[in-house]
Amino acid sequence: MSADQDTPSPPTPGTVRPGGRTARTRTAVRDAVLSGLVEHGYPGLTVEYVAERSGVHKTTLYRRWGGVEGMLADALDLAGEDAWTPPDTGSLDGDLRALAREILETFTDPATAAAPAAFIAAAFHSDRAAQALRAFYDERFRRCAPLVARAADRGEVPAGTDPGALARAVGAPLFLRLFVTREPVDAAVADQAAAAALAAARAGVYADPRTA
């Protein structure tokens, strides 16, 4: 049996695995992967580095994760098992502004920016990392459903508005500036992205025609 075949399937993002030694090992490997990505980037991340940093033997790493790509994908899966929920400020305008500013803080605060930015960079080098990153954000978009449902109940957007489409509209201008054009991003830019997404949502741009 190959290492890949022996690697357990990752959980659906948003689920929590049991604790114990397995959970501690998984967390140690995740932390080592994050450190390696920040220090060396994906091209410089090696099983040897993760083994030394995590204290987990290389044989175990290969058996359970199959290599660097498997460890990276599982680190993203583990990140998706958190308890994040979208903002609830009492209005869609407030929620979208808070969401945009949260994205801004995540990728500009020196204390938090390095790891998520490194994950995104890794997704350009690894198909498996890209799939895991997509699953991570799909879960984030799914969790935005209550935000949109509340807004629809208040009459702020049409029924059937797609939560994922709306969340993408908030984040897209920020990610463009952060990772493509490398332009400065501040609170005013975040508020502008939220306002544009709000105007489009109110106009029904993101509503499913089958439910409108």
Buried (B, 14 or more C-beta within 10 A) or exposed (E): EEBEEEBEEBBEBBEEBEEEEEEEBBBBBBBBBBBBBBEEEBEEBBBEBBBEBBEBEEEEBBEBBBBBBBBBBBBBBBBBBEEEEBBEEEBBBEBBBBBBBBBBBBBBEEEEBBBBBBBBBBBEBBEBBBBBBEBBBEBBBEBBBEBBBBBBEEEBBBEBBBBBBBBBBBBEBBBBBBEEEEEEBEEEBBBBBBBBBBEBBBEBBBBEEEEE
